Amino acid sequence: MHSRIFLETGRLTLRHFTDTDADAELLVALDSDPEVMRYLGNGRPTPSDVIRHEVLPRFARSQVWAAEERSTGHFVGWFALTPRAGGPADDLELGYRLRRAAWGRGYATEGSRALVRKAFTDLGAQRVYAETMFVNTRSRRVMEKAGLSFVRVFHEEWDEALPGAERGEVEYALTRSAWAE
């Protein structure tokens, strides 16, 4: 079991996803909550067959980890550190998605801070960045608490724009040199 553990914080265990039905069910439940999906993609749940055949296999072979409460083992959500497709390998995007029951408990900040530290101390990152919709104030606050600073507002082209998309997307980032100060 411990070989699957990637990182532990005070209250969380981040472990590697496995290509199992149990992990698929956790992701299906997470992505079925309309509030969780409010600022993501098209705002609708991810179909279970997409999770089973596309999302989970991709998570199992990439830098995406299931987050569980250390005290109970309950699934909280997931965290990720991934390079942008076609971008430099040392420019890592921080991502996270948590169950609504875990919101407001500091888990997103705790996991994000731990991954930022891991990115700079163990993974050779020169920069960690995160993006969200401008109107997603909760996620923006997590980025700030994790040490990232506002970089820019930008606009994406969407087939089906979510409410608030007209305000754009935001990027926050932290460089290795700023982190080391």
VMD Tcl script that builds the backbone (N, CA, C; Angstrom):
set m [mol new atoms 543]
animate dup $m
set s [atomselect $m all]
$s set {name element resname resid chain x y z} {
  {N N MET 1 A 0.821 -1.190 0.000}
  {CA C MET 1 A 0.000 0.000 0.000}
  {C C MET 1 A 0.864 1.252 0.000}
  {N N HIS 2 A 1.903 1.299 0.788}
  {CA C HIS 2 A 2.705 2.514 0.889}
  {C C HIS 2 A 3.432 2.842 -0.400}
  {N N SER 3 A 3.644 1.864 -1.269}
  {CA C SER 3 A 4.301 2.165 -2.536}
  {C C SER 3 A 3.418 3.050 -3.413}
  {N N ARG 4 A 2.117 3.068 -3.146}
  {CA C ARG 4 A 1.203 3.910 -3.911}
  {C C ARG 4 A 1.162 5.329 -3.372}
  {N N ILE 5 A 1.677 5.575 -2.178}
  {CA C ILE 5 A 1.634 6.900 -1.570}
  {C C ILE 5 A 2.670 7.801 -2.231}
  {N N PHE 6 A 2.223 8.950 -2.657}
  {CA C PHE 6 A 3.102 9.939 -3.261}
  {C C PHE 6 A 3.537 10.970 -2.229}
  {N N LEU 7 A 2.609 11.384 -1.364}
  {CA C LEU 7 A 2.878 12.488 -0.448}
  {C C LEU 7 A 1.884 12.450 0.697}
  {N N GLU 8 A 2.350 12.834 1.880}
  {CA C GLU 8 A 1.451 12.987 3.018}
  {C C GLU 8 A 1.612 14.380 3.590}
  {N N THR 9 A 0.487 14.953 4.008}
  {CA C THR 9 A 0.481 16.237 4.699}
  {C C THR 9 A -0.079 15.986 6.094}
  {N N GLY 10 A -0.324 17.026 6.820}
  {CA C GLY 10 A -0.888 16.851 8.154}
  {C C GLY 10 A -2.198 16.089 8.163}
  {N N ARG 11 A -3.051 16.347 7.174}
  {CA C ARG 11 A -4.373 15.715 7.160}
  {C C ARG 11 A -4.680 14.893 5.922}
  {N N LEU 12 A -3.801 14.917 4.923}
  {CA C LEU 12 A -4.088 14.256 3.655}
  {C C LEU 12 A -3.018 13.244 3.265}
  {N N THR 13 A -3.452 12.218 2.557}
  {CA C THR 13 A -2.555 11.302 1.858}
  {C C THR 13 A -2.859 11.448 0.384}
  {N N LEU 14 A -1.831 11.703 -0.402}
  {CA C LEU 14 A -1.973 11.727 -1.854}
  {C C LEU 14 A -1.364 10.442 -2.368}
  {N N ARG 15 A -2.169 9.656 -3.053}
  {CA C ARG 15 A -1.722 8.363 -3.560}
  {C C ARG 15 A -1.965 8.290 -5.056}
  {N N HIS 16 A -1.209 7.427 -5.698}
  {CA C HIS 16 A -1.382 7.221 -7.133}
  {C C HIS 16 A -2.733 6.577 -7.403}
  {N N PHE 17 A -3.400 7.051 -8.434}
  {CA C PHE 17 A -4.627 6.403 -8.876}
  {C C PHE 17 A -4.270 5.053 -9.463}
  {N N THR 18 A -5.204 4.124 -9.352}
  {CA C THR 18 A -5.052 2.821 -10.002}
  {C C THR 18 A -6.205 2.676 -10.988}
  {N N ASP 19 A -6.016 1.869 -11.968}
  {CA C ASP 19 A -7.024 1.667 -13.004}
  {C C ASP 19 A -8.035 0.625 -12.520}
  {N N THR 20 A -8.754 0.952 -11.429}
  {CA C THR 20 A -9.697 0.007 -10.830}
  {C C THR 20 A -11.106 0.585 -10.813}
  {N N ASP 21 A -12.068 -0.307 -10.648}
  {CA C ASP 21 A -13.464 0.133 -10.548}
  {C C ASP 21 A -13.685 1.027 -9.338}
  {N N ALA 22 A -12.990 0.743 -8.239}
  {CA C ALA 22 A -13.169 1.544 -7.027}
  {C C ALA 22 A -12.756 2.993 -7.279}
  {N N ASP 23 A -11.606 3.207 -7.906}
  {CA C ASP 23 A -11.176 4.565 -8.220}
  {C C ASP 23 A -12.090 5.208 -9.255}
  {N N ALA 24 A -12.565 4.420 -10.213}
  {CA C ALA 24 A -13.496 4.953 -11.214}
  {C C ALA 24 A -14.761 5.463 -10.532}
  {N N GLU 25 A -15.281 4.718 -9.576}
  {CA C GLU 25 A -16.501 5.136 -8.879}
  {C C GLU 25 A -16.288 6.434 -8.099}
  {N N LEU 26 A -15.117 6.588 -7.498}
  {CA C LEU 26 A -14.810 7.827 -6.781}
  {C C LEU 26 A -14.833 9.023 -7.727}
  {N N LEU 27 A -14.243 8.861 -8.908}
  {CA C LEU 27 A -14.207 9.946 -9.887}
  {C C LEU 27 A -15.579 10.218 -10.491}
  {N N VAL 28 A -16.352 9.170 -10.733}
  {CA C VAL 28 A -17.709 9.359 -11.259}
  {C C VAL 28 A -18.536 10.163 -10.258}
  {N N ALA 29 A -18.456 9.813 -8.981}
  {CA C ALA 29 A -19.209 10.554 -7.961}
  {C C ALA 29 A -18.752 12.012 -7.896}
  {N N LEU 30 A -17.449 12.242 -7.949}
  {CA C LEU 30 A -16.918 13.602 -7.896}
  {C C LEU 30 A -17.429 14.427 -9.069}
  {N N ASP 31 A -17.305 13.894 -10.271}
  {CA C ASP 31 A -17.680 14.639 -11.473}
  {C C ASP 31 A -19.189 14.657 -11.728}
  {N N SER 32 A -19.963 13.974 -10.897}
  {CA C SER 32 A -21.422 14.001 -11.029}
  {C C SER 32 A -22.059 15.136 -10.250}
  {N N ASP 33 A -21.285 15.807 -9.417}
  {CA C ASP 33 A -21.817 16.908 -8.616}
  {C C ASP 33 A -21.808 18.191 -9.454}
  {N N PRO 34 A -22.983 18.759 -9.735}
  {CA C PRO 34 A -23.031 19.961 -10.570}
  {C C PRO 34 A -22.272 21.147 -9.983}
  {N N GLU 35 A -22.201 21.250 -8.670}
  {CA C GLU 35 A -21.448 22.353 -8.053}
  {C C GLU 35 A -19.943 22.172 -8.248}
  {N N VAL 36 A -19.471 20.933 -8.192}
  {CA C VAL 36 A -18.054 20.654 -8.436}
  {C C VAL 36 A -17.708 21.022 -9.884}
  {N N MET 37 A -18.615 20.749 -10.800}
  {CA C MET 37 A -18.370 20.967 -12.226}
  {C C MET 37 A -18.752 22.374 -12.701}
  {N N ARG 38 A -19.193 23.216 -11.822}
  {CA C ARG 38 A -19.726 24.531 -12.168}
  {C C ARG 38 A -18.804 25.363 -13.055}
  {N N TYR 39 A -17.501 25.351 -12.798}
  {CA C TYR 39 A -16.551 26.169 -13.544}
  {C C TYR 39 A -15.657 25.351 -14.467}
  {N N LEU 40 A -16.052 24.124 -14.747}
  {CA C LEU 40 A -15.188 23.215 -15.503}
  {C C LEU 40 A -15.818 22.777 -16.814}
  {N N GLY 41 A -15.022 22.769 -17.868}
  {CA C GLY 41 A -15.470 22.255 -19.156}
  {C C GLY 41 A -16.777 22.875 -19.586}
  {N N ASN 42 A -17.771 22.023 -19.783}
  {CA C ASN 42 A -19.084 22.506 -20.186}
  {C C ASN 42 A -20.035 22.623 -19.004}
  {N N GLY 43 A -19.503 22.423 -17.779}
  {CA C GLY 43 A -20.320 22.545 -16.583}
  {C C GLY 43 A -21.188 21.343 -16.287}
  {N N ARG 44 A -21.093 20.317 -17.125}
  {CA C ARG 44 A -21.913 19.121 -16.926}
  {C C ARG 44 A -21.056 17.967 -16.415}
  {N N PRO 45 A -21.691 16.973 -15.791}
  {CA C PRO 45 A -20.951 15.803 -15.300}
  {C C PRO 45 A -20.196 15.099 -16.422}
  {N N THR 46 A -19.068 14.527 -16.077}
  {CA C THR 46 A -18.311 13.723 -17.023}
  {C C THR 46 A -18.982 12.354 -17.096}
  {N N PRO 47 A -19.343 11.882 -18.281}
  {CA C PRO 47 A -19.989 10.567 -18.384}
  {C C PRO 47 A -19.106 9.464 -17.795}
  {N N SER 48 A -19.742 8.487 -17.133}
  {CA C SER 48 A -18.982 7.435 -16.452}
  {C C SER 48 A -18.116 6.640 -17.414}
  {N N ASP 49 A -18.564 6.402 -18.658}
  {CA C ASP 49 A -17.723 5.648 -19.594}
  {C C ASP 49 A -16.483 6.443 -19.982}
  {N N VAL 50 A -16.580 7.776 -20.030}
  {CA C VAL 50 A -15.406 8.615 -20.304}
  {C C VAL 50 A -14.431 8.536 -19.133}
  {N N ILE 51 A -14.958 8.562 -17.918}
  {CA C ILE 51 A -14.085 8.439 -16.741}
  {C C ILE 51 A -13.373 7.085 -16.749}
  {N N ARG 52 A -14.116 6.018 -16.967}
  {CA C ARG 52 A -13.538 4.667 -16.925}
  {C C ARG 52 A -12.522 4.406 -18.031}
  {N N HIS 53 A -12.781 4.898 -19.236}
  {CA C HIS 53 A -11.962 4.529 -20.392}
  {C C HIS 53 A -10.974 5.595 -20.838}
  {N N GLU 54 A -11.136 6.836 -20.349}
  {CA C GLU 54 A -10.225 7.904 -20.742}
  {C C GLU 54 A -9.567 8.592 -19.541}
  {N N VAL 55 A -10.388 9.096 -18.628}
  {CA C VAL 55 A -9.860 9.896 -17.515}
  {C C VAL 55 A -9.026 9.051 -16.561}
  {N N LEU 56 A -9.577 7.973 -16.035}
  {CA C LEU 56 A -8.853 7.166 -15.052}
  {C C LEU 56 A -7.563 6.566 -15.620}
  {N N PRO 57 A -7.571 5.988 -16.813}
  {CA C PRO 57 A -6.291 5.500 -17.355}
  {C C PRO 57 A -5.248 6.618 -17.502}
  {N N ARG 58 A -5.685 7.816 -17.898}
  {CA C ARG 58 A -4.752 8.946 -18.013}
  {C C ARG 58 A -4.226 9.338 -16.635}
  {N N PHE 59 A -5.109 9.399 -15.632}
  {CA C PHE 59 A -4.682 9.727 -14.268}
  {C C PHE 59 A -3.704 8.693 -13.735}
  {N N ALA 60 A -3.963 7.415 -14.001}
  {CA C ALA 60 A -3.131 6.335 -13.468}
  {C C ALA 60 A -1.705 6.368 -14.016}
  {N N ARG 61 A -1.513 6.968 -15.202}
  {CA C ARG 61 A -0.165 7.009 -15.783}
  {C C ARG 61 A 0.436 8.415 -15.774}
  {N N SER 62 A -0.183 9.344 -15.059}
  {CA C SER 62 A 0.339 10.716 -15.033}
  {C C SER 62 A 0.506 11.214 -13.603}
  {N N GLN 63 A 0.794 12.485 -13.479}
  {CA C GLN 63 A 1.047 13.086 -12.174}
  {C C GLN 63 A -0.240 13.641 -11.566}
  {N N VAL 64 A -1.215 12.751 -11.382}
  {CA C VAL 64 A -2.484 13.086 -10.747}
  {C C VAL 64 A -2.669 12.098 -9.607}
  {N N TRP 65 A -3.014 12.620 -8.425}
  {CA C TRP 65 A -3.100 11.775 -7.235}
  {C C TRP 65 A -4.443 11.900 -6.549}
  {N N ALA 66 A -4.934 10.770 -6.087}
  {CA C ALA 66 A -6.142 10.750 -5.271}
  {C C ALA 66 A -5.785 11.287 -3.890}
  {N N ALA 67 A -6.619 12.157 -3.370}
  {CA C ALA 67 A -6.409 12.709 -2.027}
  {C C ALA 67 A -7.408 12.075 -1.069}
  {N N GLU 68 A -6.880 11.593 0.040}
  {CA C GLU 68 A -7.711 10.957 1.058}
  {C C GLU 68 A -7.397 11.564 2.415}
  {N N GLU 69 A -8.422 11.631 3.272}
  {CA C GLU 69 A -8.188 12.071 4.649}
  {C C GLU 69 A -7.327 11.027 5.334}
  {N N ARG 70 A -6.262 11.456 5.988}
  {CA C ARG 70 A -5.394 10.498 6.684}
  {C C ARG 70 A -6.127 9.810 7.823}
  {N N SER 71 A -6.994 10.531 8.509}
  {CA C SER 71 A -7.655 9.973 9.694}
  {C C SER 71 A -8.736 8.954 9.348}
  {N N THR 72 A -9.386 9.099 8.206}
  {CA C THR 72 A -10.515 8.224 7.868}
  {C C THR 72 A -10.309 7.400 6.608}
  {N N GLY 73 A -9.401 7.839 5.733}
  {CA C GLY 73 A -9.225 7.189 4.443}
  {C C GLY 73 A -10.263 7.606 3.415}
  {N N HIS 74 A -11.161 8.527 3.785}
  {CA C HIS 74 A -12.200 8.969 2.856}
  {C C HIS 74 A -11.605 9.779 1.704}
  {N N PHE 75 A -12.126 9.539 0.518}
  {CA C PHE 75 A -11.717 10.250 -0.690}
  {C C PHE 75 A -12.151 11.710 -0.593}
  {N N VAL 76 A -11.212 12.610 -0.812}
  {CA C VAL 76 A -11.461 14.048 -0.753}
  {C C VAL 76 A -11.550 14.621 -2.166}
  {N N GLY 77 A -10.738 14.088 -3.085}
  {CA C GLY 77 A -10.687 14.596 -4.451}
  {C C GLY 77 A -9.357 14.237 -5.072}
  {N N TRP 78 A -8.856 15.103 -5.947}
  {CA C TRP 78 A -7.558 14.837 -6.562}
  {C C TRP 78 A -6.758 16.118 -6.725}
  {N N PHE 79 A -5.438 15.931 -6.853}
  {CA C PHE 79 A -4.482 17.006 -7.101}
  {C C PHE 79 A -3.597 16.565 -8.251}
  {N N ALA 80 A -3.064 17.548 -8.989}
  {CA C ALA 80 A -2.213 17.237 -10.139}
  {C C ALA 80 A -1.105 18.262 -10.281}
  {N N LEU 81 A 0.006 17.810 -10.838}
  {CA C LEU 81 A 1.125 18.665 -11.264}
  {C C LEU 81 A 1.535 18.161 -12.638}
  {N N THR 82 A 1.140 18.860 -13.682}
  {CA C THR 82 A 1.400 18.373 -15.030}
  {C C THR 82 A 1.951 19.476 -15.920}
  {N N PRO 83 A 2.887 19.137 -16.790}
  {CA C PRO 83 A 3.353 20.140 -17.757}
  {C C PRO 83 A 2.289 20.364 -18.833}
  {N N ARG 84 A 2.249 21.569 -19.351}
  {CA C ARG 84 A 1.330 21.899 -20.447}
  {C C ARG 84 A 1.757 21.102 -21.685}
  {N N ALA 85 A 0.803 20.593 -22.424}
  {CA C ALA 85 A 1.109 19.849 -23.650}
  {C C ALA 85 A 1.961 20.722 -24.562}
  {N N GLY 86 A 3.127 20.205 -24.934}
  {CA C GLY 86 A 4.028 20.937 -25.804}
  {C C GLY 86 A 4.857 21.996 -25.097}
  {N N GLY 87 A 4.657 22.152 -23.780}
  {CA C GLY 87 A 5.397 23.156 -23.021}
  {C C GLY 87 A 6.611 22.562 -22.341}
  {N N PRO 88 A 7.405 23.400 -21.679}
  {CA C PRO 88 A 8.588 22.901 -20.972}
  {C C PRO 88 A 8.212 21.970 -19.813}
  {N N ALA 89 A 9.002 20.938 -19.620}
  {CA C ALA 89 A 8.728 19.946 -18.579}
  {C C ALA 89 A 8.886 20.509 -17.172}
  {N N ASP 90 A 9.581 21.643 -17.014}
  {CA C ASP 90 A 9.785 22.220 -15.685}
  {C C ASP 90 A 8.812 23.363 -15.381}
  {N N ASP 91 A 7.765 23.494 -16.200}
  {CA C ASP 91 A 6.693 24.474 -16.003}
  {C C ASP 91 A 5.432 23.675 -15.726}
  {N N LEU 92 A 5.098 23.500 -14.440}
  {CA C LEU 92 A 4.051 22.566 -14.042}
  {C C LEU 92 A 2.760 23.274 -13.664}
  {N N GLU 93 A 1.658 22.730 -14.168}
  {CA C GLU 93 A 0.339 23.260 -13.819}
  {C C GLU 93 A -0.189 22.532 -12.594}
  {N N LEU 94 A -0.557 23.296 -11.589}
  {CA C LEU 94 A -1.200 22.774 -10.389}
  {C C LEU 94 A -2.693 22.691 -10.657}
  {N N GLY 95 A -3.270 21.548 -10.374}
  {CA C GLY 95 A -4.709 21.377 -10.525}
  {C C GLY 95 A -5.275 20.640 -9.334}
  {N N TYR 96 A -6.558 20.809 -9.099}
  {CA C TYR 96 A -7.225 20.123 -7.995}
  {C C TYR 96 A -8.718 20.127 -8.247}
  {N N ARG 97 A -9.372 19.112 -7.733}
  {CA C ARG 97 A -10.830 19.016 -7.766}
  {C C ARG 97 A -11.237 18.256 -6.518}
  {N N LEU 98 A -12.044 18.894 -5.685}
  {CA C LEU 98 A -12.427 18.292 -4.407}
  {C C LEU 98 A -13.934 18.095 -4.306}
  {N N ARG 99 A -14.312 17.062 -3.579}
  {CA C ARG 99 A -15.724 16.827 -3.271}
  {C C ARG 99 A -16.276 18.025 -2.509}
  {N N ARG 100 A -17.520 18.336 -2.752}
  {CA C ARG 100 A -18.136 19.480 -2.081}
  {C C ARG 100 A -18.068 19.335 -0.555}
  {N N ALA 101 A -18.190 18.128 -0.032}
  {CA C ALA 101 A -18.118 17.905 1.414}
  {C C ALA 101 A -16.770 18.315 1.996}
  {N N ALA 102 A -15.744 18.417 1.153}
  {CA C ALA 102 A -14.401 18.794 1.619}
  {C C ALA 102 A -14.143 20.295 1.486}
  {N N TRP 103 A -15.037 21.022 0.846}
  {CA C TRP 103 A -14.841 22.454 0.645}
  {C C TRP 103 A -14.856 23.191 1.975}
  {N N GLY 104 A -14.088 24.240 2.053}
  {CA C GLY 104 A -14.091 25.104 3.233}
  {C C GLY 104 A -13.340 24.533 4.424}
  {N N ARG 105 A -12.620 23.452 4.233}
  {CA C ARG 105 A -11.896 22.812 5.337}
  {C C ARG 105 A -10.383 22.982 5.216}
  {N N GLY 106 A -9.936 23.712 4.186}
  {CA C GLY 106 A -8.507 23.964 4.011}
  {C C GLY 106 A -7.750 22.874 3.284}
  {N N TYR 107 A -8.452 21.843 2.819}
  {CA C TYR 107 A -7.773 20.747 2.136}
  {C C TYR 107 A -7.145 21.184 0.810}
  {N N ALA 108 A -7.842 22.023 0.049}
  {CA C ALA 108 A -7.301 22.471 -1.243}
  {C C ALA 108 A -6.007 23.239 -1.032}
  {N N THR 109 A -5.989 24.111 -0.035}
  {CA C THR 109 A -4.784 24.881 0.263}
  {C C THR 109 A -3.673 23.974 0.768}
  {N N GLU 110 A -3.993 23.072 1.676}
  {CA C GLU 110 A -2.996 22.167 2.249}
  {C C GLU 110 A -2.358 21.294 1.166}
  {N N GLY 111 A -3.165 20.700 0.313}
  {CA C GLY 111 A -2.637 19.862 -0.751}
  {C C GLY 111 A -1.853 20.672 -1.775}
  {N N SER 112 A -2.348 21.856 -2.109}
  {CA C SER 112 A -1.662 22.708 -3.089}
  {C C SER 112 A -0.308 23.167 -2.579}
  {N N ARG 113 A -0.246 23.589 -1.328}
  {CA C ARG 113 A 1.044 24.008 -0.757}
  {C C ARG 113 A 2.046 22.863 -0.768}
  {N N ALA 114 A 1.586 21.668 -0.429}
  {CA C ALA 114 A 2.485 20.512 -0.411}
  {C C ALA 114 A 2.991 20.190 -1.816}
  {N N LEU 115 A 2.130 20.315 -2.813}
  {CA C LEU 115 A 2.563 20.030 -4.180}
  {C C LEU 115 A 3.497 21.113 -4.708}
  {N N VAL 116 A 3.260 22.357 -4.353}
  {CA C VAL 116 A 4.178 23.425 -4.757}
  {C C VAL 116 A 5.565 23.147 -4.183}
  {N N ARG 117 A 5.626 22.801 -2.909}
  {CA C ARG 117 A 6.903 22.474 -2.264}
  {C C ARG 117 A 7.562 21.281 -2.958}
  {N N LYS 118 A 6.791 20.243 -3.227}
  {CA C LYS 118 A 7.308 19.042 -3.899}
  {C C LYS 118 A 7.819 19.382 -5.300}
  {N N ALA 119 A 7.097 20.249 -6.009}
  {CA C ALA 119 A 7.502 20.637 -7.362}
  {C C ALA 119 A 8.882 21.275 -7.364}
  {N N PHE 120 A 9.144 22.153 -6.385}
  {CA C PHE 120 A 10.415 22.866 -6.358}
  {C C PHE 120 A 11.537 22.070 -5.686}
  {N N THR 121 A 11.212 21.255 -4.688}
  {CA C THR 121 A 12.270 20.534 -3.976}
  {C C THR 121 A 12.642 19.198 -4.621}
  {N N ASP 122 A 11.669 18.518 -5.235}
  {CA C ASP 122 A 11.923 17.167 -5.733}
  {C C ASP 122 A 11.724 16.983 -7.237}
  {N N LEU 123 A 10.926 17.815 -7.860}
  {CA C LEU 123 A 10.545 17.568 -9.247}
  {C C LEU 123 A 11.236 18.487 -10.253}
  {N N GLY 124 A 12.083 19.377 -9.780}
  {CA C GLY 124 A 12.857 20.227 -10.684}
  {C C GLY 124 A 12.081 21.328 -11.379}
  {N N ALA 125 A 10.931 21.700 -10.853}
  {CA C ALA 125 A 10.127 22.751 -11.483}
  {C C ALA 125 A 10.831 24.099 -11.393}
  {N N GLN 126 A 10.703 24.884 -12.445}
  {CA C GLN 126 A 11.159 26.274 -12.439}
  {C C GLN 126 A 9.994 27.215 -12.188}
  {N N ARG 127 A 8.778 26.719 -12.482}
  {CA C ARG 127 A 7.580 27.519 -12.273}
  {C C ARG 127 A 6.400 26.592 -12.055}
  {N N VAL 128 A 5.503 26.991 -11.156}
  {CA C VAL 128 A 4.233 26.303 -10.950}
  {C C VAL 128 A 3.153 27.337 -11.243}
  {N N TYR 129 A 2.171 26.943 -12.029}
  {CA C TYR 129 A 1.084 27.861 -12.349}
  {C C TYR 129 A -0.252 27.142 -12.213}
  {N N ALA 130 A -1.319 27.920 -12.154}
  {CA C ALA 130 A -2.674 27.381 -12.096}
  {C C ALA 130 A -3.595 28.333 -12.834}
  {N N GLU 131 A -4.660 27.787 -13.378}
  {CA C GLU 131 A -5.634 28.588 -14.113}
  {C C GLU 131 A -7.039 28.236 -13.671}
  {N N THR 132 A -7.922 29.222 -13.723}
  {CA C THR 132 A -9.335 29.022 -13.445}
  {C C THR 132 A -10.121 30.148 -14.085}
  {N N MET 133 A -11.427 30.038 -14.046}
  {CA C MET 133 A -12.261 31.128 -14.526}
  {C C MET 133 A -12.110 32.328 -13.595}
  {N N PHE 134 A -12.153 33.512 -14.157}
  {CA C PHE 134 A -12.062 34.746 -13.381}
  {C C PHE 134 A -13.072 34.740 -12.235}
  {N N VAL 135 A -14.275 34.256 -12.485}
  {CA C VAL 135 A -15.352 34.306 -11.495}
  {C C VAL 135 A -15.245 33.230 -10.413}
  {N N ASN 136 A -14.295 32.317 -10.535}
  {CA C ASN 136 A -14.138 31.246 -9.544}
  {C C ASN 136 A -13.288 31.762 -8.377}
  {N N THR 137 A -13.896 32.564 -7.535}
  {CA C THR 137 A -13.160 33.240 -6.468}
  {C C THR 137 A -12.599 32.273 -5.433}
  {N N ARG 138 A -13.275 31.182 -5.164}
  {CA C ARG 138 A -12.754 30.217 -4.181}
  {C C ARG 138 A -11.447 29.586 -4.650}
  {N N SER 139 A -11.412 29.192 -5.908}
  {CA C SER 139 A -10.190 28.585 -6.432}
  {C C SER 139 A -9.066 29.620 -6.513}
  {N N ARG 140 A -9.407 30.835 -6.872}
  {CA C ARG 140 A -8.395 31.895 -6.918}
  {C C ARG 140 A -7.798 32.118 -5.528}
  {N N ARG 141 A -8.621 32.049 -4.497}
  {CA C ARG 141 A -8.130 32.236 -3.125}
  {C C ARG 141 A -7.195 31.094 -2.723}
  {N N VAL 142 A -7.499 29.873 -3.140}
  {CA C VAL 142 A -6.608 28.743 -2.871}
  {C C VAL 142 A -5.255 28.982 -3.525}
  {N N MET 143 A -5.267 29.450 -4.761}
  {CA C MET 143 A -4.014 29.719 -5.469}
  {C C MET 143 A -3.176 30.744 -4.713}
  {N N GLU 144 A -3.818 31.786 -4.233}
  {CA C GLU 144 A -3.111 32.818 -3.465}
  {C C GLU 144 A -2.548 32.245 -2.169}
  {N N LYS 145 A -3.353 31.467 -1.452}
  {CA C LYS 145 A -2.900 30.871 -0.191}
  {C C LYS 145 A -1.766 29.870 -0.407}
  {N N ALA 146 A -1.709 29.289 -1.600}
  {CA C ALA 146 A -0.635 28.340 -1.928}
  {C C ALA 146 A 0.642 29.066 -2.351}
  {N N GLY 147 A 0.596 30.404 -2.404}
  {CA C GLY 147 A 1.786 31.187 -2.720}
  {C C GLY 147 A 1.879 31.681 -4.147}
  {N N LEU 148 A 0.890 31.346 -4.983}
  {CA C LEU 148 A 0.902 31.801 -6.364}
  {C C LEU 148 A 0.368 33.232 -6.436}
  {N N SER 149 A 0.856 33.983 -7.405}
  {CA C SER 149 A 0.441 35.374 -7.598}
  {C C SER 149 A -0.241 35.536 -8.950}
  {N N PHE 150 A -1.160 36.472 -8.994}
  {CA C PHE 150 A -1.882 36.771 -10.227}
  {C C PHE 150 A -0.904 37.155 -11.340}
  {N N VAL 151 A -1.091 36.561 -12.524}
  {CA C VAL 151 A -0.250 36.854 -13.685}
  {C C VAL 151 A -1.040 37.609 -14.750}
  {N N ARG 152 A -2.223 37.067 -15.120}
  {CA C ARG 152 A -2.946 37.665 -16.238}
  {C C ARG 152 A -4.383 37.171 -16.315}
  {N N VAL 153 A -5.181 37.917 -17.082}
  {CA C VAL 153 A -6.508 37.486 -17.509}
  {C C VAL 153 A -6.381 37.159 -18.990}
  {N N PHE 154 A -6.987 36.072 -19.428}
  {CA C PHE 154 A -6.991 35.723 -20.844}
  {C C PHE 154 A -8.353 35.152 -21.203}
  {N N HIS 155 A -8.632 35.095 -22.477}
  {CA C HIS 155 A -9.942 34.634 -22.939}
  {C C HIS 155 A -9.785 33.410 -23.835}
  {N N GLU 156 A -10.582 32.394 -23.557}
  {CA C GLU 156 A -10.614 31.155 -24.330}
  {C C GLU 156 A -11.828 31.179 -25.254}
  {N N GLU 157 A -11.761 30.407 -26.311}
  {CA C GLU 157 A -12.917 30.198 -27.184}
  {C C GLU 157 A -13.644 28.946 -26.689}
  {N N TRP 158 A -14.931 29.067 -26.435}
  {CA C TRP 158 A -15.732 27.947 -25.934}
  {C C TRP 158 A -16.896 27.677 -26.879}
  {N N ASP 159 A -17.155 26.398 -27.154}
  {CA C ASP 159 A -18.351 26.041 -27.916}
  {C C ASP 159 A -19.595 26.359 -27.103}
  {N N GLU 160 A -19.538 26.033 -25.827}
  {CA C GLU 160 A -20.636 26.303 -24.905}
  {C C GLU 160 A -20.047 27.039 -23.704}
  {N N ALA 161 A -20.129 28.345 -23.717}
  {CA C ALA 161 A -19.543 29.139 -22.636}
  {C C ALA 161 A -20.365 28.994 -21.358}
  {N N LEU 162 A -19.656 28.833 -20.254}
  {CA C LEU 162 A -20.296 28.784 -18.945}
  {C C LEU 162 A -20.621 30.196 -18.486}
  {N N PRO 163 A -21.600 30.352 -17.593}
  {CA C PRO 163 A -21.863 31.676 -17.041}
  {C C PRO 163 A -20.589 32.235 -16.401}
  {N N GLY 164 A -20.254 33.464 -16.742}
  {CA C GLY 164 A -19.043 34.097 -16.222}
  {C C GLY 164 A -17.870 34.024 -17.176}
  {N N ALA 165 A -17.988 33.233 -18.246}
  {CA C ALA 165 A -16.880 33.068 -19.191}
  {C C ALA 165 A -16.499 34.382 -19.865}
  {N N GLU 166 A -17.458 35.292 -19.968}
  {CA C GLU 166 A -17.158 36.582 -20.597}
  {C C GLU 166 A -16.125 37.381 -19.808}
  {N N ARG 167 A -15.943 37.052 -18.534}
  {CA C ARG 167 A -14.929 37.725 -17.702}
  {C C ARG 167 A -13.537 37.157 -17.934}
  {N N GLY 168 A -13.462 35.987 -18.587}
  {CA C GLY 168 A -12.188 35.390 -18.929}
  {C C GLY 168 A -11.690 34.376 -17.920}
  {N N GLU 169 A -10.481 33.939 -18.184}
  {CA C GLU 169 A -9.746 33.003 -17.334}
  {C C GLU 169 A -8.604 33.768 -16.681}
  {N N VAL 170 A -8.101 33.247 -15.574}
  {CA C VAL 170 A -6.954 33.863 -14.913}
  {C C VAL 170 A -5.843 32.843 -14.754}
  {N N GLU 171 A -4.629 33.354 -14.760}
  {CA C GLU 171 A -3.453 32.535 -14.497}
  {C C GLU 171 A -2.763 33.107 -13.266}
  {N N TYR 172 A -2.371 32.212 -12.362}
  {CA C TYR 172 A -1.561 32.543 -11.195}
  {C C TYR 172 A -0.297 31.713 -11.305}
  {N N ALA 173 A 0.826 32.201 -10.777}
  {CA C ALA 173 A 2.061 31.433 -10.891}
  {C C ALA 173 A 3.023 31.786 -9.748}
  {N N LEU 174 A 3.991 30.901 -9.585}
  {CA C LEU 174 A 5.084 31.082 -8.628}
  {C C LEU 174 A 6.338 30.517 -9.264}
  {N N THR 175 A 7.403 31.293 -9.299}
  {CA C THR 175 A 8.670 30.809 -9.847}
  {C C THR 175 A 9.520 30.214 -8.736}
  {N N ARG 176 A 10.474 29.396 -9.132}
  {CA C ARG 176 A 11.406 28.797 -8.164}
  {C C ARG 176 A 12.126 29.888 -7.377}
  {N N SER 177 A 12.606 30.918 -8.047}
  {CA C SER 177 A 13.360 31.970 -7.351}
  {C C SER 177 A 12.481 32.706 -6.345}
  {N N ALA 178 A 11.231 32.999 -6.690}
  {CA C ALA 178 A 10.329 33.674 -5.753}
  {C C ALA 178 A 9.988 32.755 -4.586}
  {N N TRP 179 A 9.811 31.460 -4.850}
  {CA C TRP 179 A 9.522 30.502 -3.794}
  {C C TRP 179 A 10.673 30.400 -2.803}
  {N N ALA 180 A 11.914 30.459 -3.311}
  {CA C ALA 180 A 13.098 30.291 -2.487}
  {C C ALA 180 A 13.377 31.502 -1.584}
  {N N GLU 181 A 12.766 32.639 -1.878}
  {CA C GLU 181 A 13.026 33.859 -1.084}
  {C C GLU 181 A 12.458 33.775 0.306}
}
mol reanalyze $m
mol bondsrecalc $m
mol representation Tube
mol addrep $m
